[in-house]
Amino acid sequence: MKTNTQIKFVLTASIMLVMSPSHAEENAQAGLIFSGTVTPKLFVMDQLQGTSSAQFLERYDAHKGEGKSGAYFDADLNVVANNGSRNMLELERQGFGVHNHRSALKVDTDTLGATAYYTNFRTSTGSLGFLYNPNLVAGGTDPLYFPASSLNTNDGYVAQFNNDSPAQTSYKVDRATYGAGLALKPQLTEFNVAAALNFDGYERKGNRFATYVAGGSDVVAGTAGNARALQRWRGYDSQVNEQMNRMTFSLNGSPSGFALAYEGVLERFNNKAPDVLMGDYSANFAGATFNSASATKPLHFVPDSTLISNNLRFAKNYGSTAVAAGYGLSVLDQDSFTARQQLASYNVGRITTNSGYLNITSNVLSFAGLEGFVKYNNRDNGSTFPAVGLINPAADQQLGVRINQINSLSYGVAATFRPDLLKSSVAVGVKREDKDRDLTWSNPTILPAFGSIQPQRSLYKEKTVTDELYANWVARPAAGVVLRISPSYTAAAKTGQVTEPEKASNLKTKVSYVTNNGMLVGGYYNYKNTKNANNELFNSIANNVATTSVTQDVTKTQQAAGGTLNLPVSEWININAGLSWTQDDFASYYLSSDRRRFEQGVTNATTLNFLIRDRSNYKVDTYVIMLGGDWQVSDPIGINAAYTFTKSKGNTASGVIQSELPTVDGVVDNAVHSLILGGDYVLSKTIKIKGAYVYERYTDDSYTTLTGSYHSVVAGVSVGF
């Protein structure tokens, strides 16, 4: 069933539900009153500056197609049916552009509820990647990596980038989301049971610019001899055409005081884009000979899949103690396979996940509340293994590492106290997470002539053990003032990845003040610092004995602060303002090696050197200023305005790494200005005129081509009934 057909069906079914004979009498007795508005709108927009089709403001284009200027009509719709106590029907349609609109329907009766929705949104995709592909950025490729006299046939492919789809310059994706739901309320039966059936989905269609690197065996020396290295770095126009549909069934009840809940999900993902093979572009490998054996290699293959999950939850109060528990089981299956997978008898792709939890909360103690929890999760890889000729630990370069299973167990306790000081409540707790990974690496007995990666040459480890201590203090030191401070500290004796914190300090603070006249002032400051130096690489493995090691040291600091003000100046005027700052500061060692990790045999004493080239630092600050207000000039006239300024500046690297990067990749320096002026005029009880002017300007001192400005005017007449 196609998407449009599905949407028409669910909308029709929902409307029929309301108009059905079983509810007609109820609606008549309730005295339904229908009301609503219809707002035809005219949009007129123009691009003040900027000529590139990839300029920033078009990445989230709410205007007419990819045009720089023009006009178009649109309309909003809002319909409500009320029975005096609640809205029994709500229908809404909002348009924000030719390719940006959404609709929703909601039905609410004493015994039944129904919903339906549909949205559509178009964005540019890959435009930046295409506009600034390596051939179009100074320093993106460097011929010195492969000089004319070079005899190297395996490296140096960053000297040239090859675009296999040069005629394609427009990249965009349309995303449609849709769904419908039917809920049976507990009042429908005498068993106090609620049930719901929901259907949700999305569809993405369009294209994107994708890159890949051909392997050394995919291109053999041809008429240009060693020039095969120049043919390895490539990009092409990749089609996007995928759909996901999900059915969810839920059941909730409270038999004999037990709260029980079940949820079952069936999800199907279907990738309808054509499978692209390396051989599709074999004719473009100019100056070299394409290896015909590589023709069936897939590029960016995305398989169809089916996900089935079941979740059961239980809760019950035993006096002052509450117990909650749950269990979940999900199975993700791969439904489609490439020709190479089928040839290697790789016909099962399956991930099974089991999870469970138990929570106990007690207020038995008069001076404190206690809480304890335990959670378990098991992820099992049941896919075909080994697959001879494809994934085989005993073959040359066919396996890096395989994750067979991941088990995690986390547990903790917390206590809550309510001291009289500053009308406070304090919660303190401790928790631990223990994670085990079952990994398979290449067979260490592979002959020296073949390639294998061993655990000592990877930053991926099998064990993670993390302990966290946290607290949360809430105080009310004065009338209208609320203060929250939440610190935590994490320490890990072992980590399986450098992205997991060996040490982490976290602080969240928030304060707010509300006055009797409605003024609201708020502020916050958040800080998080994580470090990891647990994981290391060994320089050589001679006769399966590890020697000198190099440790990767990662440090990441994130800070955020800001404040807001909402001030009702008078009964007719209200103003608001906000200021925020965020900083992302990340540093790690840049490591290089003199050869691939595959290229050292177990009995080969040749050293595989991992060298620290530099400690590169990514640091970017972002500031946001917001000003706004509304003024009810008179009973029929109201105006409003809003201005937002966003500034981001910093470096994506430092030292040696930054000096090697093109300017557009090494520096972040951009700003966005957004101004909205709007107003409305009430002509009568049923007619209102609305209008707005929108100005947007993006400046980028790094990607200068992206600098540009838009402005648009929208005018509409809202007719009520």
Beta strands, then each sheet from edge to edge (+ up, - down):
strand 1: 33-49
strand 2: 69-82
strand 3: 87-97
strand 4: 100-108
strand 5: 112-124
strand 6: 162-163
strand 7: 172-184
strand 8: 193-213
strand 9: 219-220
strand 10: 233-253
strand 11: 259-271
strand 12: 276-277
strand 13: 289-290
strand 14: 298-299
strand 15: 305-318
strand 16: 321-334
strand 17: 350-362
strand 18: 368-381
strand 19: 401-417
strand 20: 425-441
strand 21: 463-475
strand 22: 481-494
strand 23: 503-514
strand 24: 520-532
strand 25: 536-538
strand 26: 541-542
strand 27: 545-546
strand 28: 549-551
strand 29: 554-568
strand 30: 573-593
strand 31: 610-631
strand 32: 637-651
strand 33: 667-682
strand 34: 687-700
strand 35: 708-720
sheet 1: 6+ 10+ 8- 7+ 5- 4+ 3- 2+ 1- 35+ 34- 33+ 32- 31+ 30- 29+ 24- 23+ 22- 21+ 20- 19+ 18- 17+ 16- 15+ 11-
sheet 2: 9+ 13-
sheet 3: 12+ 14-
sheet 4: 25+ 28-
sheet 5: 26+ 27-
end
